[in-house]
Amino acid sequence: MTGLIPGFPHDGVVTVNRVILKHGYTVDDLQERVAELCENVKTYHSDTGFIGGFVCLNKGMVSNEGSTVGQAVESPLKDREALIVTFWDTFENHERSHRSDTFQPLFRRVLELCENGNEEIAYEMLWSGMAYTPEQAEAAREAKEKYQAA
Protein backbone atom coordinates (compact mmCIF):
# COMPACT_ATOMS: atom_id res chain seq x y z
CA MET A 1 0.00 0.00 0.00
CA THR A 2 1.28 3.48 -0.84
CA GLY A 3 -0.18 6.94 -0.88
CA LEU A 4 0.82 8.40 2.47
CA ILE A 5 2.82 11.10 0.70
CA PRO A 6 0.97 12.17 -2.45
CA GLY A 7 3.28 12.29 -5.46
CA PHE A 8 6.07 10.32 -3.82
CA PRO A 9 7.54 7.92 -6.40
CA HIS A 10 8.02 4.25 -5.57
CA ASP A 11 11.82 4.71 -5.82
CA GLY A 12 11.95 8.07 -4.03
CA VAL A 13 14.39 9.07 -1.30
CA VAL A 14 13.66 9.95 2.32
CA THR A 15 16.25 12.00 4.21
CA VAL A 16 16.41 12.28 7.99
CA ASN A 17 18.30 14.91 9.97
CA ARG A 18 18.54 14.52 13.73
CA VAL A 19 18.93 17.81 15.59
CA ILE A 20 19.76 18.08 19.28
CA LEU A 21 19.44 21.65 20.51
CA LYS A 22 22.41 23.22 22.26
CA HIS A 23 21.62 24.49 25.73
CA GLY A 24 20.59 28.13 25.51
CA TYR A 25 18.47 27.64 22.39
CA THR A 26 14.72 27.08 22.42
CA VAL A 27 12.23 25.17 20.33
CA ASP A 28 11.09 28.57 19.04
CA ASP A 29 14.64 29.20 17.77
CA LEU A 30 14.57 25.84 16.02
CA GLN A 31 11.13 26.41 14.52
CA GLU A 32 12.06 29.84 13.17
CA ARG A 33 15.28 28.69 11.51
CA VAL A 34 13.86 25.45 10.14
CA ALA A 35 10.80 27.32 8.81
CA GLU A 36 13.10 29.66 6.86
CA LEU A 37 15.01 26.68 5.49
CA CYS A 38 11.85 24.75 4.57
CA GLU A 39 10.32 27.80 2.86
CA ASN A 40 13.49 28.09 0.79
CA VAL A 41 13.36 24.45 -0.24
CA LYS A 42 9.67 24.69 -1.15
CA THR A 43 10.23 27.90 -3.14
CA TYR A 44 13.34 26.88 -5.06
CA HIS A 45 13.09 23.08 -5.25
CA SER A 46 9.41 22.12 -5.54
CA ASP A 47 9.95 21.82 -9.28
CA THR A 48 13.40 20.22 -9.02
CA GLY A 49 12.75 17.12 -6.93
CA PHE A 50 11.39 18.17 -3.53
CA ILE A 51 8.11 16.41 -2.75
CA GLY A 52 7.44 17.21 0.89
CA GLY A 53 8.59 16.86 4.44
CA PHE A 54 7.89 17.31 8.11
CA VAL A 55 9.65 18.26 11.33
CA CYS A 56 8.81 16.53 14.60
CA LEU A 57 9.90 17.20 18.19
CA ASN A 58 10.71 14.64 20.87
CA LYS A 59 8.03 15.17 23.51
CA GLY A 60 9.64 12.86 26.03
CA MET A 61 7.16 10.02 25.97
CA VAL A 62 8.69 6.56 25.71
CA SER A 63 6.55 3.65 24.59
CA ASN A 64 7.11 0.84 27.03
CA GLU A 65 4.91 -1.32 24.80
CA GLY A 66 7.08 -0.69 21.75
CA SER A 67 10.53 -0.43 23.32
CA THR A 68 12.81 -3.33 24.15
CA VAL A 69 15.81 -1.43 25.48
CA GLY A 70 14.54 -0.73 28.97
CA GLN A 71 11.54 0.78 30.61
CA ALA A 72 12.33 4.48 30.71
CA VAL A 73 9.53 6.78 31.71
CA GLU A 74 10.76 9.88 29.86
CA SER A 75 13.32 10.58 27.16
CA PRO A 76 16.21 12.72 28.40
CA LEU A 77 16.08 14.63 25.09
CA LYS A 78 12.52 15.87 25.63
CA ASP A 79 12.03 19.24 23.87
CA ARG A 80 15.67 19.19 22.68
CA GLU A 81 15.65 16.59 19.88
CA ALA A 82 13.93 17.04 16.53
CA LEU A 83 13.83 15.11 13.29
CA ILE A 84 13.71 16.89 9.95
CA VAL A 85 12.38 14.43 7.37
CA THR A 86 12.19 15.26 3.66
CA PHE A 87 10.97 13.39 0.59
CA TRP A 88 12.72 13.69 -2.79
CA ASP A 89 12.36 12.16 -6.21
CA THR A 90 16.11 11.36 -6.39
CA PHE A 91 19.14 11.64 -4.15
CA GLU A 92 20.91 13.65 -6.85
CA ASN A 93 18.21 16.32 -6.77
CA HIS A 94 18.42 16.43 -2.98
CA GLU A 95 22.17 16.97 -3.13
CA ARG A 96 21.82 19.65 -5.81
CA SER A 97 19.36 21.56 -3.61
CA HIS A 98 21.84 21.61 -0.74
CA ARG A 99 24.54 23.11 -2.94
CA SER A 100 22.39 26.09 -3.89
CA ASP A 101 23.48 29.57 -2.86
CA THR A 102 20.12 30.32 -1.26
CA PHE A 103 20.12 27.15 0.86
CA GLN A 104 23.58 27.23 2.43
CA PRO A 105 23.26 30.41 4.56
CA LEU A 106 19.97 29.18 6.05
CA PHE A 107 21.42 25.72 6.64
CA ARG A 108 24.36 27.22 8.56
CA ARG A 109 21.89 29.11 10.79
CA VAL A 110 20.21 25.82 11.70
CA LEU A 111 23.58 24.19 12.38
CA GLU A 112 24.48 26.98 14.85
CA LEU A 113 21.92 25.61 17.30
CA CYS A 114 22.80 21.92 16.87
CA GLU A 115 24.71 20.26 19.68
CA ASN A 116 25.34 17.19 17.55
CA GLY A 117 26.44 18.83 14.30
CA ASN A 118 24.54 17.24 11.48
CA GLU A 119 24.40 13.92 9.73
CA GLU A 120 21.70 13.53 7.12
CA ILE A 121 20.92 9.94 6.25
CA ALA A 122 19.12 9.00 3.03
CA TYR A 123 16.72 6.07 3.03
CA GLU A 124 14.83 4.16 0.38
CA MET A 125 11.10 4.01 1.05
CA LEU A 126 10.01 0.40 1.48
CA TRP A 127 6.41 1.00 2.55
CA SER A 128 4.03 3.80 3.35
CA GLY A 129 0.34 3.73 3.93
CA MET A 130 -2.65 5.39 5.44
CA ALA A 131 -5.07 3.95 7.96
CA TYR A 132 -8.13 2.14 6.70
CA THR A 133 -11.47 3.87 6.85
CA PRO A 134 -13.76 2.29 9.48
CA GLU A 135 -15.50 0.36 6.71
CA GLN A 136 -12.22 -0.91 5.24
CA ALA A 137 -10.98 -1.93 8.70
CA GLU A 138 -14.14 -3.94 9.34
CA ALA A 139 -13.83 -5.65 5.93
CA ALA A 140 -10.17 -6.46 6.62
CA ARG A 141 -11.02 -8.01 9.99
CA GLU A 142 -13.80 -10.07 8.42
CA ALA A 143 -11.47 -11.30 5.64
CA LYS A 144 -8.80 -12.24 8.22
CA GLU A 145 -11.29 -14.24 10.25
CA LYS A 146 -12.65 -15.95 7.15
CA TYR A 147 -9.37 -16.82 5.43
CA GLN A 148 -6.79 -16.95 8.24
CA ALA A 149 -7.38 -20.62 9.01
CA ALA A 150 -7.39 -21.59 5.32
N, C-alpha and C positions, 0 to 999 in steps of 0.2 A: 504494500500500500504506500502511495506517495501523496503529495499534495499539501503537506504542512506548510511549505514555503512556496507560494504560487510563483511559477516561472523558474523554479530551480531545476536545472537539468539533471538527468540521472547520473551523469559523470561530473557533477559540479564539485567545488571545493569549499570546505568549511574551515575557517581560521579561528583560532582561539587564543586570545591574549589574557594572561592572568596578571592582574594589577593588585599589589598590596600597598596601601597608602602609607607613606612616611608619617611618623608622628608629627603633628602640627598642621596637617592638611585635613580637610573635612570632605564628607561625601558631596557637599555642595561644590567644593573646588573640583572634585572629580567630574561631577555632572556637567559643570560649565565647560571644562576643557574637552571632555569627550563629546559633548553636544557640538562644539565648534568643529571638531575633527569629523564627526559623522555628517554634519551639514556639508562640509567640503567634499567628502566622498560621494554623497548623494548628488551634489551639484555637478561635479566634474567627472564622475565615473559611472553614473547610472546608465549611460549609453556605451560604456566601454568595459562591461563585465560585472559591475556590482549589482547584486540582486536584492540584498537586504541584510539585516542584522539586528542584534539586540545587545543590551548591556544589562547584566544582573548583578545584584549585590548580595553578599553573604549576610544573611540575617541571623546567623548564630544557631539556628535550629539544626540538630543532628538527628537523623532518622535512626533510631535504635532498631527498627524493624528492617531497614535496608542496609545497615552497616555491619561489617564483620570484624572491624579492627578495634573493638572496644565499645564501651557503653558511655561515651561522653554525653554530658547533658547540654553543653553549649560549645560552639566552635570558638577558639581563642581569636579568630580573625573576624569576628562579628563586626560589621560596619566598617571593615578595613580592606576586605578582599572583594574584588569585582572581576567578572569575566566579560570580555568584549568579544562577541561572536559575530562573524560576518560570513556571508554566502556569496560566492563568486562563480562565474561560468568556467574560468580556468585559473590555474595558479599563475600563469604568465601575466594575465591581466591584473591579478592582485598585485604582483610584484611591480608592474609598470605603474600602478596607481601610487605606490609608496615612494617611487622615485620622483614624483611630480614636485615641482617647485612650490605649489600651493599647499601640498600635504606636509612636507617636512617641517616647516616652522611650527605647525599645530601639533604634530607628533612629538616634537621636542618638549613642548609645553606639558603634554601629558606625562612624558617620561620624568619631568622634574619632580613630580609628586609620587613616583614609584619607588618604594623601598627595594623592590626585587629586580630593578632594571626591567628588561622586557625580553620575553621569548615568545614568539608567535608560532604556534604549531599549526600546520595545515593537515586536514583530515579529508578522507574520501567518505562521502555520505553512503552508508550501507542501507539505511532504512529511515523513513520518516512517515508519520501518519497522524491523522486526527482521530479524536474519539468518535465512536459510533453515535448516531442519534439514538434516543431511547428505543425507537422501533427496530433499528438495526441491531442494537445490543440484545434485545429480546429474541430476535430471529437467530442471532449467533448462538445464544444459549440453547435455544430449542434444537438447532442443528447439532451442537456438541452432544447434547443428551441423546439425540436420535442416532447419530453415527459414531459416537466415541467407542462404543463396545464392538462395532463392526470390524 
